[in-house]
Amino acid sequence: MSEIFSGDNKIIQADNMEFLRSVPDESVTMIYIDPPFNTGRKQARTQMKTVRVENGKGDRVGFGGHSYETLRGALASYDDAFTNYWDFLEPRLEQAWRILAEDGTLYLHLDYREVHYAKVMLDMIFGRDHFLNEIIWAYDYGGKSRSRWPAKHDTILVYVKDPKKYWFDSEEVDREPYMAPGLVTPEKRERGKLPTDVWWHTIVSPTGNEKTGYPTQKPVGLVRRMVAASSRPGDWVLDFFAGSGTLGAAAQQLGRRYVLVDQNPQAIEVMTQRLPAATLVGV
């Protein structure tokens, strides 16, 4: 696996944790992941408050040699299987930190049920000063509720490996129309504006050409923004919860090289049909 980030673009059928352990340090410029989790269960556990401390004075040493002080609180009940989620996602995020290059960026795509837990994890693993953005993807499709505000957004957490060295090029990002075009000059109206941290973008149309049939497919236009801003032509980008392979489709459009990892045979079938030029690797 030491040569995985060389040669052709790749689709890899493998357990992502086994794959990540095989990747050398600082191998990839950008990682985008959209991990699954929605058990609907409740689970009681001891509430943990973990605070990063300096000078190695904490009672627990975490990933990368960081020291933490762990304070146990009262028993609490969490929506979903919080403990299972933490145990599942934390080691994969630790590996993501390890394999990112010093100018690299992680984009973690979640919905409202999981994002708060993941923010705590990433603050621990990367450090709070490595947090770059919370991107809100707002859309207008789906169910309508009369008993609460309908949930019409996802959250994408953005962390960088090194706050002083990360790559970000806003000029490469596709621009969007002004919401009040009458208030700007014709030149600005024609060029459009740079996206902020709130992205209004439609979902993949159920009847459009982009649709692959994969249930959690994300639109290429959404992921394209991330790839454009946080990588350069020829850089390697990675998705180890690859699903329908949207990262690969966006990378292909922009001249980036990609590795897509998934264990699900349905995902592998969709990706190989969608990205026929990529090399399929079985591990």
Secondary structure, 3 states (H helix, E strand, C coil): CCCCCCCCCEEEECCHHHHHHHCCCCCEEEEEECCCCCCCCEEEEEEEEEEEECCCCCCEECHHHCEEEEEEEEEEEEEECHHHHHHHHHHHHHHHHHHEEEEEEEEEEECCCCHHHHHHHHHHHHCHHHEEEEEEEECCCCCCCCCCCCCCEEEEEEEECCCCCCCCCHHHCCCECCCCHHHCCHHHHHHCECCCCEEECCCCCCCCCCCCCCCCCCCHHHHHHHHHHHCCCCCEEEECCCCCCHHHHHHHHHCCEEEEEECCHHHHHHHHHHCCCCEEEEC
